[in-house]
Amino acid sequence: MEKDKFNNKEQFIKELEKREKFLNDVLDSILDGISILDKDMNIVRVNKPMEEWYSHAMPLVGKKCYEAYHGRSKGCDVCPSRRTLETGKASYEVVPKTGPIGIVLGWQDLYSFPWIDAETGELNGVIEYVRDITERKKIEEELKKKMTDLEKFYEMAIGREIKMKDLKEEIKRLKAELANNNKNK
């Protein structure tokens, strides 16, 4: 968009506002979280779900992501965004979803993608795509527990079956021994 294409400054400003509104509407229509970070891990822009999930840390823009999202004073040990900044490649991790004072409230899939300047090809930062997977993780944990319970039951049933087989053989042996003792009398 070039300023020369507009008759006056007002038209230019209106066009900029229209484009900004369009971009906001698109980002806010995405039901998962979008967070844009600069190279220093500062939050540059977020969509509505991020503002809702992290309302306790508002305003988000201008803060370090690890402060706003995880209640930490330094970068996270496992950080796909830092990895993306280091490698220039997309990255992924499951990370805790934290509330006030760093309390873990659930889990999130965190995908990070390099934010590249289209003209220069330089890395500007990271685009984070965040999906709340708390319910999925709860179901996975329930399934793991049920699998463990089933495995224990299976082991118990197999153990019981082996004991029953051993008892039957012992009874058979004792009957044979008793029959032998009765013949010898």
Secondary structure, DSSP 8 states (H G I E B T S, - for coil): --GGGSSSHHHHHHHHHHHHHHHHHHHHH-SSEEEEEETTSBEEEE-HHHHHHTGGG---TTSBHHHHHH--SS--SS-HHHHHHHHSS-EEEEEEEE-GGG-EEEEEEEEEEEEE-TTT--EEEEEEEEEE-HHHHHHHHHHHHHHHHHHHHHHHHHHHHHHHHHHHHHHHHHHHHHHHHHHH-
